[in-house]
Amino acid sequence: MTHNVLSVMLSHPKSPAQRRVKRVVTAVSGALVTLAVMGLVVIVPVDSTPAVAATSTNSELTVAWDGDVSLAKDFQPERNPSSSGYAEFNDIKVSVSQTQGIVDQTVRVSVTGFSPTISATQSRDGVAADSAKNYIQAMQCWGDDPNAVDFNETCQWGGRVDGTGVGDSVIADNLGRVGPLDNDFAKPTTHDVPFRTANGREVSGKPRLVDGLAQYDMLNYFSSSSTNEVSAARIGTKGSGYFEFETQSSASAPQLGCGSAKHLRCWLVVVPRGTHFGGNGDECSGVRANQDPYDLFKKGQANVIQGGSPVNDQCDYFDNRIVVPLDFMPTGVTCAIGSTETRVVGSQLMTAAMSSWQPSLCSSVKSTFSFSTNSDVLARAQLIDTGLSSPNIAYSGNPVAAGELSTENQRTNFAKTTLSYVPVGVSSMVIGFVAESASGRQESLVFSPRLMAKYLTQSYPFLVPQSISSQGRNATHLGAANQKYTKPFQDPEFQVLNPTNYLQFQYVPALVLPGSKSDGIRQVWRWILADADARAFLSGAEDPWGMTVNPYYLPKGTAAATIPWYLSESRDYLETAVTRAVGLSNLDGTPRKLVDSPPDDFSKYDQTLMPLKLATERSRFDSIQFAPYSETFLAGARQTFRADSRAKTMWDPNSINAVGEKGDWKATGAQVPGQRFMITVTDSVSAQRWGISTASLTAPGTTVTAKTVPADVKSITMTPESMSKALAALTATSLDSVKQVDPSKVVAGGWPMTMVTYAGVNLTKAPVAARKTISAMLKQVTTTGQILGTAPGELPTGYLPLTDELKTQAVAAIATIDSFVPVTKTPAPKPAAASPVAPKAIAQDPFEAAADSGAAAAADPAVVAGVDELSTARTNASSTDPLLLSGLVIALVIGLAGLLIAPVLLRGRGFF
């Protein structure tokens, strides 16, 4: 569905002083850059069908601008009926989809009762602004009292003051914290609107002159790459709409401290901007009437362009704010001092669930479950490992299988190991996207298995490295039909699948793929390979319009697996191309077919390097720099929401590269609002959390040809109902008790990429007390942990609660854990005169002593002396420092390191 809306945009500074500001020097930390937030959103009519990601919760709150009777009524400023803006704001209502259990995520903000946005043009108004009158601004604040006089000083606003990459949308002096009068270095003033951090540090909202350049100290705390402020959200023709607002916890914005012990409640502040001027001249804004330098706007002046900052107390805009409380999940350690720690590893699909379950498990099971995400195949190998630090529990979509174990030692361990598999989560893989055009945000997009195969094999010109300086040499290795499709909508298959809105996808998409291995990724490939047309395309056959797969993805030795190559062995540019053999091969050098078995990763096999002919550049960029991997499913969804692919294709001669040489490729920045197209492969929970749309899919076997009537193409939307239908296709894997959805057997209307995640428990390795701890944890997460909600211990949106059948299976598997008795080794005979000497205890995964008495431990025959000895490892004291993350978050971050390194370093060398 096309929403007839316009995008949120910002404007570049125009005055000489403002142009000096554009050269501001910032010192944003690497961590904040990693968590870059563009905060530019689209507001769409609320009477349109919302994206699946907009699921509301029981903490949704609606606040009226005037006469509010909600739970937030005491937080609203008093309204003065005689004020200049009263008549244009008094019907406004703001609804926020979730106000409790907030983490780093998005919430949907819906607006009704306003007036359509009005633009200003240079010729008519003397200044250009896409949002000149009747628009919305939004920000996050941490102050204890939203009615305090200085509450505005606790609001994160001003990160875009330098105008970086924001275009003409609002008057430039909207973007700072003070008016032009207080920014004038020639006539210093004492007035300031500082930003106060949650730790009490006061940072000026005014610039300093450093070496002739304006520098804002507040940009060291939040900048255009990290702030979540919404500088301008346009209102639709019906005076209503909605947009996604990113909430930031102390984990991503320590300056706000939201979720720390002192600031569990923060605030979403929405400021409507109407048509009346809010201050007196350049104390508020430098906008002038009729471009007369002496004819400044006066307070209350009607029908004028909205100049001035929403937090500047020399304007009255902040008096019109609507305040919505946001109650954050705690970000500090919540387990009591002395609690035991149980290591859990595995699937990213359980990240959100574990984040919710952990606080509740702390109080009920008295253990910290430190969760480290890694690839499913690695988690399974760790599960059977006998090392002292190896985990006893691992999340995965499939069971351990001897065929995937790489060493004889692993296979020997596996043969001696008893495992139990407990179903703990149902979620799905999705194709997430954000698309904005002149017509607004697109919420509808359909993919067939073959269409997705084209994207994953870099078979479009826009998915392989290109360079302006290499015109005529870009993507020449792709087929003739492929080279005609410079934009997605030009592919006839795309048009058949999206007949009503394909022309809205005019912009080149950035494809963000996760760099890790995962059973979830394997499920995406299973959906693709279940389709005969997709398999034929991947094997080299033309689609009905002549498009063929990228030669790099064909088996090595195939006649079509050759390309024109413009570089010599020493990487010098060749005017005349040479023929180069490419293609996939196994470790032993034999040809490999992509269709032989579904991969568990998204390897980028295209080895194109650009630019071909170096000028000032010292190196070339490749497929991974052109389209970098995301660290996780969650990170990919976040990047898609922010429209930031992080592509490094802009040469900066002054940057220092990894080896200390001058000159390197830099990121090009986020896509322009209103001209966005981002696609990612992520999971249903991450897509919901970050408010991105999810594409519909066609079932395997759906025929799409030049003769196909678009109306005959049936697509499936990802919903709880379609996920539930897919579970009818659960099929045994290598183990009868571990079943996974077979995309080829999914009934009509079932979501083919639905996944069940299992907790694999090593019964042979886990000591009796550890088994009791794990059993208690699994009993909770498979019962009360399956209740959908945002409270600690509940199941986050995007999961499907376990069905009755899966719950029954979970009960049986947990009973196996409870009743397990390891095989007793018969000790070797000892001489009668010898005195028995107990072997030294071997520490295993820690667990709580109080959970197991000596008698209980004695009931479990020891296989190896010492396996039931208690570890001294315990949870550290809780910290109230908002800069510190919870133990769970730290474990998640650490676990990501191994997630990417192996695939990235070894890919292209035959290992991945």
DAWOCOR-V802265 format. One record per run of one state. SS is the DSSP state (H for helix, E for strand, L for the rest). FROM is the first residue (numbers start at 0). TO is the last residue. If there is no record, write none. Layout:
# DAWOCOR-V802265
SS,FROM,TO
SS,FROM,TO
This chain:
# DAWOCOR-V802265
L,0,0
E,1,1
L,2,5
E,6,6
L,7,14
H,15,20
L,21,28
H,29,33
L,34,40
E,41,41
L,42,42
E,43,43
L,44,50
H,51,53
L,54,59
E,60,63
L,64,71
H,72,74
L,75,84
H,85,88
L,89,91
E,92,95
L,96,98
E,99,101
L,102,103
E,104,111
L,112,116
E,117,119
L,120,120
H,121,124
L,125,127
E,128,132
L,133,133
E,134,140
L,141,149
H,150,153
E,154,154
L,155,170
H,171,173
L,174,178
H,179,182
L,183,183
H,184,186
L,187,193
E,194,195
L,196,200
E,201,202
L,203,206
E,207,209
L,210,211
E,212,214
L,215,215
H,216,219
L,220,228
E,229,233
L,234,239
E,240,246
L,247,263
E,264,272
L,273,277
E,278,278
L,279,279
H,280,282
L,283,286
E,287,287
H,288,290
L,291,294
E,295,295
L,296,313
E,314,314
L,315,315
H,316,319
E,320,327
L,328,338
E,339,345
L,346,346
H,347,363
L,364,365
E,366,372
L,373,374
H,375,383
L,384,391
E,392,395
L,396,400
H,401,403
L,404,406
H,407,414
L,415,417
E,418,436
L,437,438
E,439,441
L,442,444
E,445,446
L,447,447
H,448,455
L,456,459
H,460,462
L,463,466
H,467,469
L,470,478
H,479,482
L,483,486
H,487,489
L,490,490
H,491,496
L,497,500
H,501,503
L,504,508
E,509,511
L,512,512
E,513,513
L,514,517
H,518,528
L,529,530
H,531,537
L,538,549
H,550,552
L,553,553
E,554,554
L,555,560
E,561,566
L,567,571
E,572,580
L,581,582
E,583,584
L,585,589
E,590,590
L,591,608
E,609,609
L,610,619
E,620,620
L,621,621
H,622,625
L,626,628
E,629,629
L,630,631
H,632,641
L,642,646
E,647,655
L,656,660
E,661,666
L,667,674
E,675,682
H,683,688
L,689,691
E,692,693
L,694,694
E,695,697
L,698,708
H,709,711
L,712,713
E,714,715
L,716,718
H,719,728
E,729,731
L,732,737
E,738,740
L,741,741
H,742,744
L,745,752
E,753,761
L,762,766
H,767,780
L,781,782
H,783,785
L,786,786
E,787,787
L,788,793
E,794,794
L,795,798
E,799,799
L,800,802
H,803,818
L,819,847
H,848,850
L,851,852
H,853,857
L,858,885
H,886,905
L,906,911
